[in-house]
């Protein structure tokens, strides 16, 4: 995900990288990692993929890409539960 390095979530993840993720049909735990500035050369391949995947909103004015606090947060899912049409899937 794209976020601000100064956000509360990023400050909390510095001391505890475990995160909870939830939506209407899933819950998960993950380990978060700050990959650094979105526009950094090392992030170019991933940033290009993200630009394509999120093309519908990535340039809507909410991201300040020249700001080095605009970072990529990688969440590596450790466990998850997906609910689909009354069936529970544990991943």
Jmol script that loads the backbone (N, CA, C; Angstrom):
load data "model"
ATOM      1  N   UNK A   1       0.833  -1.171   0.000  1.00  0.00           N
ATOM      2  CA  UNK A   1       0.000   0.000   0.000  1.00  0.00           C
ATOM      3  C   UNK A   1       0.877   1.232   0.000  1.00  0.00           C
ATOM      4  N   UNK A   2       0.300   2.349  -0.357  1.00  0.00           N
ATOM      5  CA  UNK A   2       0.992   3.634  -0.347  1.00  0.00           C
ATOM      6  C   UNK A   2       0.510   4.387   0.880  1.00  0.00           C
ATOM      7  N   UNK A   3       1.444   4.908   1.668  1.00  0.00           N
ATOM      8  CA  UNK A   3       1.061   5.616   2.881  1.00  0.00           C
ATOM      9  C   UNK A   3       2.119   6.662   3.209  1.00  0.00           C
ATOM     10  N   UNK A   4       1.887   7.405   4.266  1.00  0.00           N
ATOM     11  CA  UNK A   4       2.835   8.421   4.726  1.00  0.00           C
ATOM     12  C   UNK A   4       3.681   7.844   5.858  1.00  0.00           C
ATOM     13  N   UNK A   5       4.972   7.983   5.749  1.00  0.00           N
ATOM     14  CA  UNK A   5       5.897   7.434   6.748  1.00  0.00           C
ATOM     15  C   UNK A   5       5.663   8.026   8.133  1.00  0.00           C
ATOM     16  N   UNK A   6       5.011   9.183   8.197  1.00  0.00           N
ATOM     17  CA  UNK A   6       4.775   9.849   9.490  1.00  0.00           C
ATOM     18  C   UNK A   6       3.441   9.468  10.118  1.00  0.00           C
ATOM     19  N   UNK A   7       2.673   8.610   9.462  1.00  0.00           N
ATOM     20  CA  UNK A   7       1.341   8.246   9.965  1.00  0.00           C
ATOM     21  C   UNK A   7       1.463   7.432  11.251  1.00  0.00           C
ATOM     22  N   UNK A   8       0.383   7.411  12.002  1.00  0.00           N
ATOM     23  CA  UNK A   8       0.366   6.631  13.245  1.00  0.00           C
ATOM     24  C   UNK A   8       0.658   5.162  12.980  1.00  0.00           C
ATOM     25  N   UNK A   9       0.061   4.599  11.920  1.00  0.00           N
ATOM     26  CA  UNK A   9       0.277   3.179  11.641  1.00  0.00           C
ATOM     27  C   UNK A   9       1.743   2.884  11.399  1.00  0.00           C
ATOM     28  N   UNK A  10       2.446   3.771  10.702  1.00  0.00           N
ATOM     29  CA  UNK A  10       3.864   3.533  10.420  1.00  0.00           C
ATOM     30  C   UNK A  10       4.699   3.688  11.694  1.00  0.00           C
ATOM     31  N   UNK A  11       4.354   4.638  12.536  1.00  0.00           N
ATOM     32  CA  UNK A  11       5.084   4.792  13.810  1.00  0.00           C
ATOM     33  C   UNK A  11       4.865   3.572  14.700  1.00  0.00           C
ATOM     34  N   UNK A  12       3.649   3.057  14.751  1.00  0.00           N
ATOM     35  CA  UNK A  12       3.361   1.873  15.559  1.00  0.00           C
ATOM     36  C   UNK A  12       4.082   0.647  15.017  1.00  0.00           C
ATOM     37  N   UNK A  13       4.181   0.535  13.710  1.00  0.00           N
ATOM     38  CA  UNK A  13       4.824  -0.636  13.107  1.00  0.00           C
ATOM     39  C   UNK A  13       6.333  -0.656  13.334  1.00  0.00           C
ATOM     40  N   UNK A  14       6.922   0.485  13.671  1.00  0.00           N
ATOM     41  CA  UNK A  14       8.346   0.492  13.978  1.00  0.00           C
ATOM     42  C   UNK A  14       8.637  -0.334  15.225  1.00  0.00           C
ATOM     43  N   UNK A  15       7.721  -0.317  16.187  1.00  0.00           N
ATOM     44  CA  UNK A  15       7.933  -1.091  17.413  1.00  0.00           C
ATOM     45  C   UNK A  15       7.241  -2.447  17.377  1.00  0.00           C
ATOM     46  N   UNK A  16       6.205  -2.588  16.542  1.00  0.00           N
ATOM     47  CA  UNK A  16       5.497  -3.862  16.431  1.00  0.00           C
ATOM     48  C   UNK A  16       4.978  -3.990  15.000  1.00  0.00           C
ATOM     49  N   UNK A  17       5.663  -4.769  14.154  1.00  0.00           N
ATOM     50  CA  UNK A  17       5.276  -4.839  12.749  1.00  0.00           C
ATOM     51  C   UNK A  17       4.036  -5.684  12.456  1.00  0.00           C
ATOM     52  N   UNK A  18       3.441  -6.293  13.475  1.00  0.00           N
ATOM     53  CA  UNK A  18       2.251  -7.107  13.258  1.00  0.00           C
ATOM     54  C   UNK A  18       1.039  -6.205  13.015  1.00  0.00           C
ATOM     55  N   UNK A  19       0.257  -6.550  11.997  1.00  0.00           N
ATOM     56  CA  UNK A  19      -0.923  -5.756  11.652  1.00  0.00           C
ATOM     57  C   UNK A  19      -2.127  -6.670  11.503  1.00  0.00           C
ATOM     58  N   UNK A  20      -3.300  -6.130  11.763  1.00  0.00           N
ATOM     59  CA  UNK A  20      -4.563  -6.822  11.511  1.00  0.00           C
ATOM     60  C   UNK A  20      -5.229  -6.143  10.324  1.00  0.00           C
ATOM     61  N   UNK A  21      -5.821  -6.949   9.465  1.00  0.00           N
ATOM     62  CA  UNK A  21      -6.494  -6.451   8.275  1.00  0.00           C
ATOM     63  C   UNK A  21      -7.889  -7.070   8.268  1.00  0.00           C
ATOM     64  N   UNK A  22      -8.902  -6.284   7.956  1.00  0.00           N
ATOM     65  CA  UNK A  22     -10.256  -6.829   7.933  1.00  0.00           C
ATOM     66  C   UNK A  22     -11.105  -6.111   6.897  1.00  0.00           C
ATOM     67  N   UNK A  23     -12.038  -6.848   6.354  1.00  0.00           N
ATOM     68  CA  UNK A  23     -13.019  -6.311   5.427  1.00  0.00           C
ATOM     69  C   UNK A  23     -14.326  -7.055   5.649  1.00  0.00           C
ATOM     70  N   UNK A  24     -15.289  -6.844   4.784  1.00  0.00           N
ATOM     71  CA  UNK A  24     -16.591  -7.482   4.931  1.00  0.00           C
ATOM     72  C   UNK A  24     -16.506  -9.004   4.852  1.00  0.00           C
ATOM     73  N   UNK A  25     -15.555  -9.537   4.093  1.00  0.00           N
ATOM     74  CA  UNK A  25     -15.512 -10.970   3.844  1.00  0.00           C
ATOM     75  C   UNK A  25     -14.182 -11.627   4.183  1.00  0.00           C
ATOM     76  N   UNK A  26     -13.319 -10.918   4.894  1.00  0.00           N
ATOM     77  CA  UNK A  26     -12.027 -11.504   5.262  1.00  0.00           C
ATOM     78  C   UNK A  26     -11.455 -10.848   6.511  1.00  0.00           C
ATOM     79  N   UNK A  27     -10.589 -11.574   7.183  1.00  0.00           N
ATOM     80  CA  UNK A  27      -9.745 -11.034   8.251  1.00  0.00           C
ATOM     81  C   UNK A  27      -8.373 -11.658   8.080  1.00  0.00           C
ATOM     82  N   UNK A  28      -7.340 -10.943   8.499  1.00  0.00           N
ATOM     83  CA  UNK A  28      -5.989 -11.473   8.340  1.00  0.00           C
ATOM     84  C   UNK A  28      -5.043 -10.794   9.312  1.00  0.00           C
ATOM     85  N   UNK A  29      -3.926 -11.466   9.534  1.00  0.00           N
ATOM     86  CA  UNK A  29      -2.789 -10.889  10.244  1.00  0.00           C
ATOM     87  C   UNK A  29      -1.635 -10.813   9.249  1.00  0.00           C
ATOM     88  N   UNK A  30      -0.779  -9.824   9.434  1.00  0.00           N
ATOM     89  CA  UNK A  30       0.349  -9.652   8.518  1.00  0.00           C
ATOM     90  C   UNK A  30       1.513  -9.015   9.251  1.00  0.00           C
ATOM     91  N   UNK A  31       2.675  -9.125   8.658  1.00  0.00           N
ATOM     92  CA  UNK A  31       3.858  -8.406   9.130  1.00  0.00           C
ATOM     93  C   UNK A  31       4.117  -7.280   8.144  1.00  0.00           C
ATOM     94  N   UNK A  32       4.250  -6.068   8.684  1.00  0.00           N
ATOM     95  CA  UNK A  32       4.462  -4.904   7.844  1.00  0.00           C
ATOM     96  C   UNK A  32       5.926  -4.550   7.709  1.00  0.00           C
ATOM     97  N   UNK A  33       6.261  -4.035   6.524  1.00  0.00           N
ATOM     98  CA  UNK A  33       7.629  -3.603   6.260  1.00  0.00           C
ATOM     99  C   UNK A  33       7.593  -2.326   5.424  1.00  0.00           C
ATOM    100  N   UNK A  34       8.273  -1.301   5.896  1.00  0.00           N
ATOM    101  CA  UNK A  34       8.382  -0.058   5.151  1.00  0.00           C
ATOM    102  C   UNK A  34       9.452  -0.248   4.085  1.00  0.00           C
ATOM    103  N   UNK A  35       9.047  -0.209   2.811  1.00  0.00           N
ATOM    104  CA  UNK A  35      10.001  -0.377   1.711  1.00  0.00           C
ATOM    105  C   UNK A  35      10.651   0.929   1.292  1.00  0.00           C
ATOM    106  N   UNK A  36      10.231   2.022   1.917  1.00  0.00           N
ATOM    107  CA  UNK A  36      10.841   3.317   1.610  1.00  0.00           C
ATOM    108  C   UNK A  36      10.067   4.105   0.577  1.00  0.00           C
ATOM    109  N   UNK A  37      10.676   5.206   0.174  1.00  0.00           N
ATOM    110  CA  UNK A  37      10.062   6.186  -0.723  1.00  0.00           C
ATOM    111  C   UNK A  37       9.552   5.517  -2.001  1.00  0.00           C
ATOM    112  N   UNK A  38       8.313   5.828  -2.350  1.00  0.00           N
ATOM    113  CA  UNK A  38       7.668   5.277  -3.538  1.00  0.00           C
ATOM    114  C   UNK A  38       8.514   5.488  -4.790  1.00  0.00           C
ATOM    115  N   UNK A  39       9.140   6.654  -4.919  1.00  0.00           N
ATOM    116  CA  UNK A  39       9.884   6.999  -6.133  1.00  0.00           C
ATOM    117  C   UNK A  39      11.362   6.618  -6.080  1.00  0.00           C
ATOM    118  N   UNK A  40      11.786   5.925  -5.050  1.00  0.00           N
ATOM    119  CA  UNK A  40      13.190   5.515  -4.972  1.00  0.00           C
ATOM    120  C   UNK A  40      13.509   4.557  -6.118  1.00  0.00           C
ATOM    121  N   UNK A  41      14.716   4.648  -6.618  1.00  0.00           N
ATOM    122  CA  UNK A  41      15.135   3.792  -7.733  1.00  0.00           C
ATOM    123  C   UNK A  41      14.926   2.308  -7.415  1.00  0.00           C
ATOM    124  N   UNK A  42      15.222   1.909  -6.184  1.00  0.00           N
ATOM    125  CA  UNK A  42      15.073   0.495  -5.809  1.00  0.00           C
ATOM    126  C   UNK A  42      13.617   0.035  -5.854  1.00  0.00           C
ATOM    127  N   UNK A  43      12.668   0.975  -5.741  1.00  0.00           N
ATOM    128  CA  UNK A  43      11.245   0.638  -5.757  1.00  0.00           C
ATOM    129  C   UNK A  43      10.600   0.803  -7.127  1.00  0.00           C
ATOM    130  N   UNK A  44      11.383   1.220  -8.112  1.00  0.00           N
ATOM    131  CA  UNK A  44      10.816   1.513  -9.436  1.00  0.00           C
ATOM    132  C   UNK A  44      10.016   0.345 -10.011  1.00  0.00           C
ATOM    133  N   UNK A  45      10.526  -0.908 -10.029  1.00  0.00           N
ATOM    134  CA  UNK A  45       9.726  -2.002 -10.612  1.00  0.00           C
ATOM    135  C   UNK A  45       8.384  -2.205  -9.893  1.00  0.00           C
ATOM    136  N   UNK A  46       8.397  -2.157  -8.571  1.00  0.00           N
ATOM    137  CA  UNK A  46       7.160  -2.321  -7.811  1.00  0.00           C
ATOM    138  C   UNK A  46       6.241  -1.125  -8.018  1.00  0.00           C
ATOM    139  N   UNK A  47       6.798   0.083  -8.004  1.00  0.00           N
ATOM    140  CA  UNK A  47       5.988   1.292  -8.194  1.00  0.00           C
ATOM    141  C   UNK A  47       5.291   1.270  -9.556  1.00  0.00           C
ATOM    142  N   UNK A  48       5.983   0.800 -10.586  1.00  0.00           N
ATOM    143  CA  UNK A  48       5.370   0.722 -11.916  1.00  0.00           C
ATOM    144  C   UNK A  48       4.200  -0.260 -11.918  1.00  0.00           C
ATOM    145  N   UNK A  49       4.351  -1.384 -11.239  1.00  0.00           N
ATOM    146  CA  UNK A  49       3.246  -2.354 -11.132  1.00  0.00           C
ATOM    147  C   UNK A  49       2.077  -1.757 -10.361  1.00  0.00           C
ATOM    148  N   UNK A  50       2.378  -1.016  -9.299  1.00  0.00           N
ATOM    149  CA  UNK A  50       1.321  -0.399  -8.509  1.00  0.00           C
ATOM    150  C   UNK A  50       0.582   0.657  -9.316  1.00  0.00           C
ATOM    151  N   UNK A  51       1.308   1.411 -10.146  1.00  0.00           N
ATOM    152  CA  UNK A  51       0.667   2.436 -10.972  1.00  0.00           C
ATOM    153  C   UNK A  51      -0.351   1.807 -11.924  1.00  0.00           C
ATOM    154  N   UNK A  52      -0.025   0.636 -12.452  1.00  0.00           N
ATOM    155  CA  UNK A  52      -0.958  -0.057 -13.348  1.00  0.00           C
ATOM    156  C   UNK A  52      -2.135  -0.619 -12.550  1.00  0.00           C
ATOM    157  N   UNK A  53      -1.832  -1.315 -11.450  1.00  0.00           N
ATOM    158  CA  UNK A  53      -2.887  -1.952 -10.653  1.00  0.00           C
ATOM    159  C   UNK A  53      -3.863  -0.938 -10.063  1.00  0.00           C
ATOM    160  N   UNK A  54      -3.359   0.230  -9.678  1.00  0.00           N
ATOM    161  CA  UNK A  54      -4.186   1.243  -9.021  1.00  0.00           C
ATOM    162  C   UNK A  54      -4.450   2.447  -9.925  1.00  0.00           C
ATOM    163  N   UNK A  55      -4.426   2.232 -11.231  1.00  0.00           N
ATOM    164  CA  UNK A  55      -4.544   3.337 -12.182  1.00  0.00           C
ATOM    165  C   UNK A  55      -5.838   4.128 -12.022  1.00  0.00           C
ATOM    166  N   UNK A  56      -6.866   3.518 -11.491  1.00  0.00           N
ATOM    167  CA  UNK A  56      -8.136   4.205 -11.321  1.00  0.00           C
ATOM    168  C   UNK A  56      -8.119   5.309 -10.282  1.00  0.00           C
ATOM    169  N   UNK A  57      -7.134   5.279  -9.375  1.00  0.00           N
ATOM    170  CA  UNK A  57      -7.126   6.291  -8.311  1.00  0.00           C
ATOM    171  C   UNK A  57      -5.742   6.807  -7.928  1.00  0.00           C
ATOM    172  N   UNK A  58      -4.679   6.221  -8.403  1.00  0.00           N
ATOM    173  CA  UNK A  58      -3.351   6.563  -7.896  1.00  0.00           C
ATOM    174  C   UNK A  58      -2.978   8.033  -8.150  1.00  0.00           C
ATOM    175  N   UNK A  59      -3.476   8.615  -9.223  1.00  0.00           N
ATOM    176  CA  UNK A  59      -3.158  10.012  -9.539  1.00  0.00           C
ATOM    177  C   UNK A  59      -4.328  10.952  -9.266  1.00  0.00           C
ATOM    178  N   UNK A  60      -5.112  10.650  -8.229  1.00  0.00           N
ATOM    179  CA  UNK A  60      -6.286  11.469  -7.935  1.00  0.00           C
ATOM    180  C   UNK A  60      -5.973  12.681  -7.053  1.00  0.00           C
ATOM    181  N   UNK A  61      -4.700  12.935  -6.807  1.00  0.00           N
ATOM    182  CA  UNK A  61      -4.303  14.102  -6.017  1.00  0.00           C
ATOM    183  C   UNK A  61      -4.078  13.820  -4.550  1.00  0.00           C
ATOM    184  N   UNK A  62      -4.314  12.604  -4.098  1.00  0.00           N
ATOM    185  CA  UNK A  62      -4.126  12.275  -2.684  1.00  0.00           C
ATOM    186  C   UNK A  62      -2.721  11.774  -2.364  1.00  0.00           C
ATOM    187  N   UNK A  63      -1.927  11.513  -3.379  1.00  0.00           N
ATOM    188  CA  UNK A  63      -0.559  11.049  -3.170  1.00  0.00           C
ATOM    189  C   UNK A  63       0.414  12.156  -3.542  1.00  0.00           C
ATOM    190  N   UNK A  64       1.396  12.372  -2.687  1.00  0.00           N
ATOM    191  CA  UNK A  64       2.410  13.395  -2.924  1.00  0.00           C
ATOM    192  C   UNK A  64       3.730  12.685  -3.231  1.00  0.00           C
ATOM    193  N   UNK A  65       3.864  12.214  -4.450  1.00  0.00           N
ATOM    194  CA  UNK A  65       5.007  11.380  -4.807  1.00  0.00           C
ATOM    195  C   UNK A  65       6.367  12.065  -4.663  1.00  0.00           C
ATOM    196  N   UNK A  66       6.508  13.363  -4.893  1.00  0.00           N
ATOM    197  CA  UNK A  66       7.822  13.982  -4.671  1.00  0.00           C
ATOM    198  C   UNK A  66       8.248  13.988  -3.184  1.00  0.00           C
ATOM    199  N   UNK A  67       7.279  13.870  -2.278  1.00  0.00           N
ATOM    200  CA  UNK A  67       7.569  13.847  -0.845  1.00  0.00           C
ATOM    201  C   UNK A  67       8.155  12.486  -0.468  1.00  0.00           C
ATOM    202  N   UNK A  68       9.354  12.474   0.078  1.00  0.00           N
ATOM    203  CA  UNK A  68      10.011  11.221   0.425  1.00  0.00           C
ATOM    204  C   UNK A  68       9.343  10.496   1.584  1.00  0.00           C
ATOM    205  N   UNK A  69       8.331  11.106   2.197  1.00  0.00           N
ATOM    206  CA  UNK A  69       7.536  10.420   3.216  1.00  0.00           C
ATOM    207  C   UNK A  69       6.413   9.590   2.602  1.00  0.00           C
ATOM    208  N   UNK A  70       6.231   9.673   1.281  1.00  0.00           N
ATOM    209  CA  UNK A  70       5.260   8.831   0.589  1.00  0.00           C
ATOM    210  C   UNK A  70       5.953   7.503   0.324  1.00  0.00           C
ATOM    211  N   UNK A  71       5.586   6.497   1.110  1.00  0.00           N
ATOM    212  CA  UNK A  71       6.315   5.226   1.102  1.00  0.00           C
ATOM    213  C   UNK A  71       5.407   4.064   0.718  1.00  0.00           C
ATOM    214  N   UNK A  72       6.057   2.957   0.421  1.00  0.00           N
ATOM    215  CA  UNK A  72       5.348   1.705   0.153  1.00  0.00           C
ATOM    216  C   UNK A  72       5.405   0.868   1.422  1.00  0.00           C
ATOM    217  N   UNK A  73       4.249   0.447   1.885  1.00  0.00           N
ATOM    218  CA  UNK A  73       4.144  -0.458   3.026  1.00  0.00           C
ATOM    219  C   UNK A  73       3.794  -1.829   2.481  1.00  0.00           C
ATOM    220  N   UNK A  74       4.705  -2.783   2.680  1.00  0.00           N
ATOM    221  CA  UNK A  74       4.437  -4.164   2.259  1.00  0.00           C
ATOM    222  C   UNK A  74       3.872  -4.921   3.448  1.00  0.00           C
ATOM    223  N   UNK A  75       2.753  -5.587   3.239  1.00  0.00           N
ATOM    224  CA  UNK A  75       2.151  -6.437   4.258  1.00  0.00           C
ATOM    225  C   UNK A  75       2.260  -7.880   3.801  1.00  0.00           C
ATOM    226  N   UNK A  76       2.980  -8.687   4.557  1.00  0.00           N
ATOM    227  CA  UNK A  76       3.108 -10.118   4.263  1.00  0.00           C
ATOM    228  C   UNK A  76       2.125 -10.855   5.163  1.00  0.00           C
ATOM    229  N   UNK A  77       1.093 -11.411   4.560  1.00  0.00           N
ATOM    230  CA  UNK A  77       0.043 -12.087   5.319  1.00  0.00           C
ATOM    231  C   UNK A  77       0.590 -13.366   5.942  1.00  0.00           C
ATOM    232  N   UNK A  78       0.307 -13.529   7.241  1.00  0.00           N
ATOM    233  CA  UNK A  78       0.753 -14.720   7.970  1.00  0.00           C
ATOM    234  C   UNK A  78      -0.375 -15.720   8.156  1.00  0.00           C
ATOM    235  N   UNK A  79      -1.605 -15.238   8.278  1.00  0.00           N
ATOM    236  CA  UNK A  79      -2.777 -16.102   8.367  1.00  0.00           C
ATOM    237  C   UNK A  79      -4.000 -15.287   7.997  1.00  0.00           C
ATOM    238  N   UNK A  80      -5.027 -15.979   7.498  1.00  0.00           N
ATOM    239  CA  UNK A  80      -6.217 -15.264   7.058  1.00  0.00           C
ATOM    240  C   UNK A  80      -7.428 -16.185   7.072  1.00  0.00           C
ATOM    241  N   UNK A  81      -8.601 -15.569   7.161  1.00  0.00           N
ATOM    242  CA  UNK A  81      -9.873 -16.264   7.039  1.00  0.00           C
ATOM    243  C   UNK A  81     -10.669 -15.528   5.968  1.00  0.00           C
ATOM    244  N   UNK A  82     -11.134 -16.286   4.994  1.00  0.00           N
ATOM    245  CA  UNK A  82     -11.934 -15.759   3.899  1.00  0.00           C
ATOM    246  C   UNK A  82     -13.307 -16.395   3.980  1.00  0.00           C
ATOM    247  N   UNK A  83     -14.347 -15.582   3.891  1.00  0.00           N
ATOM    248  CA  UNK A  83     -15.728 -16.076   3.913  1.00  0.00           C
ATOM    249  C   UNK A  83     -16.339 -15.852   2.534  1.00  0.00           C
ATOM    250  N   UNK A  84     -16.874 -16.938   1.963  1.00  0.00           N
ATOM    251  CA  UNK A  84     -17.452 -16.842   0.629  1.00  0.00           C
ATOM    252  C   UNK A  84     -18.705 -17.707   0.549  1.00  0.00           C
ATOM    253  N   UNK A  85     -19.845 -17.063   0.384  1.00  0.00           N
ATOM    254  CA  UNK A  85     -21.124 -17.762   0.211  1.00  0.00           C
ATOM    255  C   UNK A  85     -21.358 -18.817   1.295  1.00  0.00           C
ATOM    256  N   UNK A  86     -21.115 -18.443   2.540  1.00  0.00           N
ATOM    257  CA  UNK A  86     -21.360 -19.331   3.668  1.00  0.00           C
ATOM    258  C   UNK A  86     -20.253 -20.323   3.968  1.00  0.00           C
ATOM    259  N   UNK A  87     -19.188 -20.287   3.199  1.00  0.00           N
ATOM    260  CA  UNK A  87     -18.066 -21.205   3.440  1.00  0.00           C
ATOM    261  C   UNK A  87     -16.894 -20.415   4.017  1.00  0.00           C
ATOM    262  N   UNK A  88     -16.269 -20.995   5.013  1.00  0.00           N
ATOM    263  CA  UNK A  88     -15.115 -20.370   5.680  1.00  0.00           C
ATOM    264  C   UNK A  88     -13.843 -21.048   5.179  1.00  0.00           C
ATOM    265  N   UNK A  89     -12.906 -20.249   4.714  1.00  0.00           N
ATOM    266  CA  UNK A  89     -11.620 -20.769   4.256  1.00  0.00           C
ATOM    267  C   UNK A  89     -10.524 -20.189   5.140  1.00  0.00           C
ATOM    268  N   UNK A  90      -9.736 -21.055   5.761  1.00  0.00           N
ATOM    269  CA  UNK A  90      -8.607 -20.610   6.571  1.00  0.00           C
ATOM    270  C   UNK A  90      -7.361 -20.741   5.730  1.00  0.00           C
ATOM    271  N   UNK A  91      -6.662 -19.655   5.584  1.00  0.00           N
ATOM    272  CA  UNK A  91      -5.464 -19.630   4.737  1.00  0.00           C
ATOM    273  C   UNK A  91      -4.220 -19.475   5.575  1.00  0.00           C
TER     274      UNK A  91
END
end "model"
wireframe off; spacefill off
backbone 0.3
color backbone group
